[in-house]
Structure formats: structure tokens, C-alpha cells
Amino acid sequence: MIRLGLSRSIRGSILSHSTRLARPTINLRTSLAVSSIRFNSSSSSSSSSPVSEIQDKLPSFDDATTSGIVENITNMHADQIGYLQSIGLAQGWGPTAIVERLLEYTHVLTGLPWWGTIIVATIAVRVALFPLYIRSSANATRMSKIKPQIDALLQEIKTGGQMEQMQAMEKRRRIMKQHNVSTSASLFPLIQIPFAYGFFQALRKMANADVEGFADQGYAWFQNLIEVDPYLGLQAISAAAIIAVVRIGGETGQHTMAKGMKTVMTVVPLASIFITKNFAAAVILYFAANSIFSLLQSTLFKSDAFRKLAGMPPKLTLKEIQQNNPKANQTVKDMVNKFIDDSREKTLKKVQETDRKLEVTKKRKESMESGFIKRH
């Protein structure tokens, strides 16, 4: 009985094992037959084997290009709306994508070459922001007239007690409201920053992507907008325009910058020539166009006739600015010395405050040890 039972169990396990081994064979034969039928249905030769047609390597990039994988990207041209999106640019709604769309629409609708497209798009953005600069310039003029009072109140806010600080802040608010001075209006020029970033990134990416026309739609000595300016001429034009803007009085046309800061802002543009010497000509062309527009804008804000036409207050003379702003004649050496003195004064105040807190803690500890702590 034992032998009979063992033989039956062994025979059953062998049969089940052979069944499991047979199943993949049947499935494999079935799948091969189906694959053979599917292959033969699309092939002109009925005697070819599907196994012999299996490729042992990936197709090359050239084969993929000719087979139509990349053909959809190059079907469009730069004079068609949607070309940039077809090559992977102008995606989303960030500053870079918006500027890329602006450049594309300007290029297609005006028919200008890319160098003209960059300049026209730059001027269009600056013209759209021009009313904000008018308000900022008018606000800067009114602010210069009350600057001595505001500076005195700010010093009182920094050094006074809590009650004195609140009173000084309220007085400062009343004076600014009386003279129609707004803190937010002085920040209007900062709106240009997202657009400047968008132009920089957009033109850099378009140059790296070898956008159609970028290689031969330059101008004068920078025919190739993808390559760097071989003579650094665009960098020199941009630096010269920025230096002139600083000397005139900034983009708002007001001499609110200290003498030492003007010296610094003269050196920085010169240094930028060598910093940007490896940038694509398309990017530097934007810098040059933007700087020249800033120069024209500053010159316009210095005109009494334009200020009257735009409803702006008359500009202050250099003597009035120097009287209202004692820091106007501050040199770089004076700025460094003042920074050192201010840092020393802040450090001494922190040390005195720390000593005072330690003294209070020491007295409390002594009171607790002597047992004369007051309980409530």
C-alpha cells in the first residue's frame, strides 16, 4: 500500500510538471504562428521567416530623420507662426516663452530680418513701459524736494523709542501724501527686470537652437547672430550708452546718484565688455538696443518742453539737488568710510544691548538666590 501510494504521488507530480513545461511550448508556438501570420500579411514574400527579420541594432539618427521622426520638427519655417514651438521653444507662459512669442510674431508680421526683429521688439516693450517711467521720474523729482525732511525722519525711526518711531512714521506718511510722493512709483522701473531676463534667455536659447535665419540675418559686422561679435562692437556701444545714461542722471533723468556711485557705475559697464565677450551677438544686440533707448529716454526727461507736455514737475537744478541731497558729492572713499563707521556703530549698539540683557539676567539670578524674588 505504501509503495502504491508513493508511485501514484510521484507519477502525479511528474505529469503536472510535464504539463507546466508543455504550456510555454504551446504558447511560444502559438505566438510564433501569430507573429508569422502578422508578418506575412504585411510582407510581399511569403517564404521569409519572422526570426530572420529581427534587427540586432537600433536605427541610426539619419535613418530616423529620413523615416519622418524628426521631419515634423523641420516642416515649418521661421516665417510661419508656430515655428519656434515646433522646435521646442515658446513653451509655457513664463517670461522667456512670452518674449519668444513676441519675437516670432514680430518677425512674421513685419517681415523684418532677425536683427531688425530684435530691435523692434525691444523698442516695443520699452515704449509700453514708458508711461511707468514718466510717473517714476515725476515721483523722483518731488521726492528730491522733501528728501532732507524724509532723511531726518528715517534717522529718528532708526534711533528713537517705540513712541517716537510711530510718531515719525506718521509724520513721514503725511509729508509724502502732501507732496504726492509714492513709494511704489519709485519701483516702477523694476518692472523691466522680467522682460530683460526673458529677452536674455529667449535669445540665448534661440541662438543655441540654431533658429532658421539666425546664421545669416545679422547686420553690418555681426552677420551671424549665433556667433560672438568678433570686434566686440555691440558690447562697446552698450557700455558707452550705459555710461552716458549714468552721467545724464539715470533713466529717470534725475541726478539722485552720489558722485562715488557714478564712478562705480562707470567702471562696471567697461568690465561688462569682457564679461559678455562670449555671448551670442543676438543677446548683445538686445543689450545695445535697450541701452540706446534708455539714453534717449534720459535725454527726453531732461527736456523742459517734454516735461511740461507730459505734466511732469520741472526738473531740479544741480545746485538744488546738491542742497537737498548731502550725499550727492560723496566720493567712493567717503562711501567706504561711512560704511565702516555705520558697521562699527551697529556693532557697538549690539554689544551694549547684549551687556544690558546680561545685567538684567544677573540681577534676576541674584534676586532668586537671595530669596527676595517677588511672587504674584
C-alpha positions in Angstrom: 0.0 0.0 0.0 2.8 2.4 0.9 4.6 1.6 -2.4 1.4 2.1 -4.4 0.7 5.4 -2.8 4.3 6.6 -3.4 4.2 5.6 -7.0 0.9 7.4 -7.6 2.2 10.6 -6.0 5.4 10.5 -7.9 3.6 9.8 -11.2 1.1 12.7 -10.5 3.9 15.2 -9.8 5.8 14.1 -12.9 2.6 14.6 -15.0 1.9 18.0 -13.5 5.5 19.1 -14.0 5.5 18.0 -17.6 2.2 19.8 -18.2 3.7 23.1 -16.9 6.7 22.6 -19.2 4.5 21.9 -22.1 2.4 25.1 -21.7 5.1 27.6 -22.6 6.0 25.5 -25.6 2.4 25.7 -26.9 2.2 29.4 -26.1 5.5 30.0 -27.9 4.4 28.1 -30.9 1.1 29.9 -30.9 2.8 33.3 -30.6 5.3 32.5 -33.4 2.5 31.4 -35.6 0.6 34.6 -35.0 3.7 36.7 -35.5 4.4 34.8 -38.7 0.8 35.4 -40.0 1.0 39.1 -39.0 4.4 39.5 -40.7 3.4 37.6 -43.8 0.3 39.8 -44.1 2.5 42.9 -44.5 5.3 41.4 -46.5 5.5 40.7 -50.2 7.4 37.5 -49.6 5.6 34.6 -48.1 8.6 32.4 -47.5 10.5 34.8 -45.2 10.9 33.9 -41.6 10.0 36.3 -38.8 13.0 35.3 -36.8 15.4 36.3 -39.6 13.8 39.8 -39.7 14.6 40.6 -36.1 17.1 43.6 -36.0 20.1 43.3 -33.8 20.9 47.1 -33.7 19.0 50.4 -33.3 18.4 52.5 -36.4 20.8 55.4 -36.9 19.8 59.0 -36.4 20.0 59.6 -40.1 17.6 56.7 -40.7 15.2 58.1 -38.1 15.4 61.5 -39.8 14.5 60.1 -43.2 11.8 57.9 -41.7 9.9 61.0 -40.5 10.7 61.0 -36.8 12.3 64.5 -36.9 10.6 65.6 -40.1 7.7 67.1 -38.2 10.1 69.5 -36.4 11.6 70.8 -39.6 8.4 71.0 -41.7 7.8 74.7 -40.7 9.9 77.7 -41.4 10.8 80.8 -39.4 8.3 83.0 -41.4 5.4 80.9 -40.0 3.7 81.3 -36.7 4.3 78.2 -34.6 7.8 77.6 -35.9 9.5 78.1 -32.6 7.1 75.8 -30.8 7.8 73.1 -33.4 11.4 73.1 -32.5 10.8 73.0 -28.7 10.8 76.8 -27.9 8.0 79.1 -26.8 6.7 76.5 -24.4 4.5 77.7 -21.4 3.8 81.3 -20.2 7.0 82.3 -18.4 9.0 85.5 -19.3 11.2 83.6 -21.7 8.3 81.9 -23.6 6.4 85.3 -23.8 9.4 87.0 -25.3 10.0 84.1 -27.7 6.4 84.5 -29.0 6.8 88.3 -29.2 9.9 87.8 -31.3 8.2 85.3 -33.6 5.1 87.4 -34.1 7.2 90.5 -34.8 9.4 88.6 -37.3 6.5 87.0 -39.2 4.1 90.0 -39.2 6.7 92.7 -40.1 8.9 90.5 -42.4 12.0 92.0 -40.9 15.2 90.1 -40.7 16.1 88.8 -37.2 18.4 91.7 -36.3 15.6 94.2 -37.1 13.1 91.9 -35.3 15.2 92.1 -32.1 15.5 95.9 -32.2 11.8 96.4 -32.9 10.6 94.0 -30.2 13.0 95.7 -27.7 11.6 99.2 -28.6 8.0 97.9 -28.4 8.5 96.7 -24.8 10.2 99.9 -23.7 7.5 102.0 -25.3 4.9 100.0 -23.5 6.7 100.7 -20.2 7.4 104.3 -21.0 4.3 105.7 -19.0 5.6 104.0 -15.9 9.0 105.7 -16.3 7.2 109.1 -16.7 5.5 108.5 -13.3 8.7 107.3 -11.7 10.6 110.4 -13.0 8.0 112.8 -11.7 7.9 111.0 -8.4 11.7 111.2 -8.1 11.6 115.0 -8.7 9.0 115.5 -6.0 10.9 113.2 -3.7 14.1 115.2 -4.1 12.4 118.3 -2.8 11.4 116.7 0.5 14.5 114.5 0.9 16.1 116.4 3.8 12.9 116.0 5.9 12.4 112.4 5.0 16.0 111.6 5.8 15.7 113.2 9.3 12.5 111.3 10.0 14.1 108.0 8.9 17.0 108.6 11.2 14.5 109.2 14.0 12.8 106.0 13.2 16.0 104.1 13.4 17.3 105.6 16.7 14.1 106.6 18.6 12.0 104.7 21.0 8.8 103.0 20.1 6.6 106.0 20.6 9.0 108.3 18.7 9.2 105.8 15.9 5.4 105.7 15.5 5.2 109.5 15.5 8.0 109.8 12.9 6.4 107.2 10.7 3.0 109.0 10.8 4.7 112.4 10.1 6.6 110.9 7.2 3.4 109.5 5.7 1.7 112.9 5.9 4.6 114.7 4.3 4.7 112.2 1.4 1.0 112.4 0.9 1.1 116.2 1.0 3.7 116.3 -1.8 2.1 113.5 -3.8 5.1 111.2 -3.4 4.6 107.4 -3.7 7.0 104.7 -2.6 5.6 102.2 -5.1 6.1 104.7 -8.0 9.8 104.7 -7.4 9.8 100.9 -8.0 8.2 101.1 -11.4 11.5 100.8 -13.4 12.0 97.4 -11.8 9.1 96.0 -13.9 11.6 95.9 -16.7 13.6 93.1 -15.0 11.3 90.2 -16.0 11.4 91.4 -19.6 15.2 91.8 -19.6 15.5 88.3 -18.2 13.1 87.0 -20.8 15.0 88.6 -23.7 18.3 87.3 -22.4 17.1 83.7 -22.0 15.0 83.7 -25.2 17.7 85.0 -27.5 20.3 82.7 -25.9 18.1 79.6 -26.4 17.2 80.7 -30.0 20.9 81.0 -30.8 21.7 77.7 -29.3 18.8 76.1 -31.2 20.2 77.5 -34.5 16.9 79.1 -35.4 16.4 79.5 -39.1 17.8 82.8 -40.3 19.9 83.5 -37.2 23.1 82.5 -39.1 22.7 85.0 -41.9 20.2 87.6 -40.9 22.5 89.9 -38.9 23.7 93.3 -39.9 27.0 95.1 -40.7 29.9 93.4 -38.9 27.7 90.9 -37.0 26.1 89.0 -39.9 25.8 85.8 -37.8 23.7 86.3 -34.7 24.7 82.9 -33.4 28.4 83.7 -33.2 30.0 86.2 -30.9 30.7 89.7 -32.1 34.2 89.4 -33.5 35.1 93.1 -32.8 33.1 93.5 -29.5 31.4 96.5 -31.2 28.0 95.7 -29.7 29.5 95.4 -26.2 31.3 98.8 -26.7 28.1 100.5 -27.8 26.1 99.1 -24.9 28.7 100.2 -22.4 29.0 103.7 -23.8 25.2 104.2 -23.7 25.0 103.0 -20.1 27.8 105.3 -19.0 26.1 108.2 -20.8 22.8 107.4 -19.0 24.5 107.4 -15.6 26.2 110.8 -16.4 22.9 112.3 -17.5 21.1 111.3 -14.4 19.8 107.8 -14.8 16.8 106.5 -16.7 14.5 108.9 -14.8 16.7 111.9 -15.7 17.4 112.9 -12.0 20.8 113.4 -10.5 20.0 111.3 -7.4 23.1 109.2 -7.7 26.1 110.0 -5.5 29.4 111.0 -7.1 31.1 107.9 -5.8 28.3 105.6 -7.2 28.6 107.3 -10.6 32.3 106.3 -10.6 31.4 102.7 -9.8 28.7 102.7 -12.5 31.3 103.9 -15.0 33.7 101.0 -14.3 31.0 98.3 -14.3 29.9 98.8 -17.9 33.5 98.7 -19.0 34.1 95.5 -17.2 30.9 94.0 -18.7 32.6 94.2 -22.2 34.9 91.4 -21.2 32.3 89.5 -19.1 29.9 89.3 -22.1 32.5 88.8 -24.8 31.5 85.2 -25.4 27.8 85.9 -25.6 25.9 85.4 -28.9 25.6 88.5 -31.0 21.8 88.3 -30.7 21.9 88.7 -27.0 24.4 91.6 -27.1 22.2 93.3 -29.8 19.4 93.4 -27.3 21.6 94.9 -24.7 22.8 97.6 -27.1 19.3 98.4 -28.3 17.9 98.6 -24.8 20.8 100.8 -23.6 20.4 103.2 -26.5 16.7 103.5 -25.8 17.5 104.3 -22.1 19.8 107.0 -23.3 17.2 108.6 -25.5 14.7 108.4 -22.6 17.0 110.1 -20.2 17.7 112.9 -22.7 13.9 113.3 -23.2 13.3 113.6 -19.4 15.9 116.4 -19.2 13.9 118.5 -21.7 11.7 121.1 -20.0 9.3 121.2 -23.0 8.6 117.5 -22.8 8.2 117.5 -19.0 5.6 120.3 -19.4 3.9 118.4 -22.2 3.8 115.2 -20.1 2.5 117.0 -17.0 5.7 116.4 -15.1 7.1 118.8 -12.5 10.1 121.0 -13.6 13.4 119.3 -13.2 15.6 120.4 -10.3 18.9 122.1 -11.0 22.1 120.5 -10.0 22.5 123.1 -7.2 19.1 122.3 -5.8 19.8 118.6 -5.9 23.1 119.0 -4.0 21.4 121.1 -1.4 18.6 118.6 -0.8 20.9 115.6 -1.0 24.1 116.0 1.1 25.3 112.6 -0.3 25.4 113.9 -3.9 29.1 114.8 -3.6 30.1 111.7 -1.7 33.1 110.0 -3.2 34.0 106.3 -3.2 36.3 106.9 -0.2 33.6 108.7 1.7 31.2 105.8 0.9 33.7 103.2 2.3 34.4 105.3 5.4 30.7 105.8 6.1 30.1 102.1 5.6 32.8 101.3 8.1 31.5 103.9 10.6 27.9 102.6 10.3 29.1 99.0 10.8 31.1 100.0 13.9 28.1 101.9 15.3 25.8 98.9 14.8 28.3 96.6 16.4 28.6 98.8 19.5 24.8 99.0 19.8 24.6 95.2 19.7 27.3 94.9 22.3 25.6 97.4 24.6 22.2 95.7 24.1 23.8 92.3 25.0 25.5 93.8 28.1 22.2 95.2 29.2 20.4 91.9 28.8 23.2 90.1 30.7 23.0 92.6 33.5 19.2 92.1 33.8 19.7 88.3 33.8 22.4 88.6 36.5 20.2 90.7 38.8 17.3 88.3 38.4 19.6 85.4 39.3 20.9 87.2 42.4 17.4 88.0 43.5 16.4 84.4 43.2 19.4 83.3 45.2 18.8 85.8 48.0 15.1 84.8 48.2 13.7 88.2 47.6 12.0 87.3 44.3 8.6 88.9 44.1 5.7 86.5 43.6 2.4 87.4 42.1 
